Amino acid sequence: MIKNSTKNTIIASKTKLCKSLWAMASGLMFTSPIKDKGLVFFMPKFESVSFHMCFVFYSIDVIFLDDKMKVVELKENFKPFTFYKTKKSVKYAVEVSKGTIKKSKTKLRDLVVF
């Protein structure tokens, strides 16, 4: 489970951890839209990272966390076949279904746990 402990809201009931290079590179490619599931990416370094939506055929939300699990950046409605580079350094990224950021009331500086 992924939870916004600041707002006491559920972000996703099911969690998939992506730690390997392959899991992080493939992510949601060639999958059906995710419902109530979150992919958690563990970055090897605490730095600005690039994400792609190549071969992902639906929009998602992404929550970027620092090394203390605080939200440092949000990307809502990340569209298929686009790219995004974080402005902040991040340690974790959480990919969730489109609309989850708004639904869970997640904001900058909230604490997220999984």
Buried (B, 14 or more C-beta within 10 A) or exposed (E): EBBBEBBEBBBBEEBBEBEEEEBBEBBBEEBEEBEBBBBBBEBEEEEBBEBBBEEBEBBBBBBBBBEEBBBBBBBBEBEEEEEBEBEBBBBBBBBBBBEBBEBBEBEEEBBBEB
